[in-house]
Amino acid sequence: MNPYRTANITLLGLLLFVPVFALVSPALESLVTGETLCLHKAITGEDCPFCGLTRDMRQFILTGSVDNSSNRLFRGLCTVYLFELSIRILLLIFSAGKERMLVKLDILVHLPVFIFLFLLF
């Protein structure tokens, strides 16, 4: 298997782990009662920029709505997540024999997204 296809499969696996983690996180939280799972919050006592994203993702999966999200960044991050998931699936489907062209397309698509997110945060 070529390295580009392997990277796509790995990234797709990580992207698919996001909803799985969001759904199993209540069970994980019940195992660690009284402790915060956020290292930033444990050290500073303040919410980090990502606090609430797991709850928001779980709510999005169960209801299909982003209207009541607790984190102000969730709508944008959810849009980027769904875009990235779609792109990874398409690149994986169409990558057979076209790896060199798709690597360039992948970089061309993701570079502006990366720059936008970098400037956003």
C-alpha positions as CSV (number, residue, x, y, z in Angstrom):
1,M,0.0,0.0,0.0
2,N,1.4,3.4,-0.9
3,P,2.1,6.0,1.8
4,Y,-0.6,8.5,0.7
5,R,-3.3,5.9,0.9
6,T,-2.0,4.8,4.3
7,A,-2.1,8.4,5.5
8,N,-5.7,8.8,4.2
9,I,-6.8,5.6,6.0
10,T,-5.1,6.7,9.2
11,L,-6.7,10.2,9.1
12,L,-10.1,8.7,8.3
13,G,-9.8,6.4,11.3
14,L,-8.9,9.3,13.5
15,L,-11.8,11.3,12.2
16,L,-14.2,8.4,12.8
17,F,-12.9,8.1,16.4
18,V,-14.3,11.6,17.1
19,P,-18.0,10.6,17.2
20,V,-17.2,7.3,18.9
21,F,-15.3,9.2,21.7
22,A,-18.2,11.7,22.0
23,L,-20.6,8.8,22.6
24,V,-18.5,6.8,25.1
25,S,-17.3,9.8,27.0
26,P,-20.2,9.8,29.6
27,A,-19.1,6.3,30.6
28,L,-15.5,7.5,30.9
29,E,-16.5,10.4,33.0
30,S,-18.4,8.1,35.4
31,L,-15.2,6.2,36.0
32,V,-13.3,9.4,37.1
33,T,-15.7,11.1,39.4
34,G,-14.7,14.4,41.0
35,E,-11.8,14.9,38.7
36,T,-11.6,17.1,35.6
37,L,-10.5,15.4,32.4
38,C,-9.2,18.7,31.0
39,L,-5.6,19.3,31.9
40,H,-5.8,23.0,31.1
41,K,-8.8,23.4,33.5
42,A,-7.0,21.3,36.2
43,I,-4.0,23.6,36.1
44,T,-5.6,27.0,35.6
45,G,-9.1,26.5,36.9
46,E,-10.4,28.1,33.7
47,D,-12.2,26.6,30.7
48,C,-10.0,26.0,27.8
49,P,-11.1,27.0,24.2
50,F,-12.1,23.4,23.6
51,C,-14.2,22.8,26.8
52,G,-17.7,21.5,25.8
53,L,-16.8,20.3,22.4
54,T,-17.3,16.6,23.3
55,R,-20.7,17.4,24.8
56,D,-21.6,19.4,21.8
57,M,-20.5,16.7,19.4
58,R,-22.5,14.1,21.3
59,Q,-25.6,16.5,21.1
60,F,-25.0,16.9,17.4
61,I,-24.8,13.2,16.8
62,L,-28.0,12.5,18.9
63,T,-30.1,15.4,17.7
64,G,-28.5,16.6,14.5
65,S,-28.6,20.2,15.8
66,V,-25.9,22.7,16.6
67,D,-28.3,25.3,18.0
68,N,-27.7,24.7,21.7
69,S,-23.9,24.2,21.6
70,S,-22.1,25.4,24.7
71,N,-18.8,26.2,22.9
72,R,-18.9,29.2,20.6
73,L,-16.4,27.5,18.2
74,F,-18.4,24.3,17.7
75,R,-20.3,25.4,14.6
76,G,-17.1,26.3,12.7
77,L,-15.2,23.2,14.0
78,C,-18.2,21.0,13.1
79,T,-18.3,22.4,9.6
80,V,-14.5,21.8,9.2
81,Y,-14.9,18.3,10.6
82,L,-17.7,17.3,8.2
83,F,-15.7,18.9,5.3
84,E,-12.6,17.0,6.3
85,L,-14.5,13.7,6.7
86,S,-16.0,14.1,3.2
87,I,-12.7,15.0,1.6
88,R,-10.9,12.0,3.2
89,I,-13.6,9.6,2.0
90,L,-13.5,11.0,-1.5
91,L,-9.7,11.0,-1.6
92,L,-9.6,7.4,-0.4
93,I,-12.2,6.3,-3.1
94,F,-10.4,8.1,-6.0
95,S,-6.8,7.6,-4.9
96,A,-6.1,4.4,-6.9
97,G,-3.3,5.2,-9.4
98,K,-3.6,9.0,-9.0
99,E,-1.6,9.5,-5.8
100,R,0.7,12.2,-7.2
101,M,-2.1,14.4,-8.4
102,L,-4.2,13.8,-5.3
103,V,-1.3,14.8,-3.0
104,K,-1.1,18.2,-4.8
105,L,-4.9,18.5,-4.6
106,D,-4.9,17.6,-1.0
107,I,-2.4,20.3,-0.2
108,L,-4.1,22.8,-2.3
109,V,-7.4,22.2,-0.5
110,H,-6.1,22.0,3.0
111,L,-3.6,24.8,3.0
112,P,-6.2,27.6,2.9
113,V,-8.3,25.7,5.6
114,F,-5.2,25.4,7.8
115,I,-4.3,29.1,7.4
116,F,-7.9,30.1,8.1
117,L,-8.0,28.0,11.3
118,F,-4.6,29.3,12.4
119,L,-5.8,32.9,11.9
120,L,-9.1,32.1,13.7
121,F,-7.4,30.9,16.8
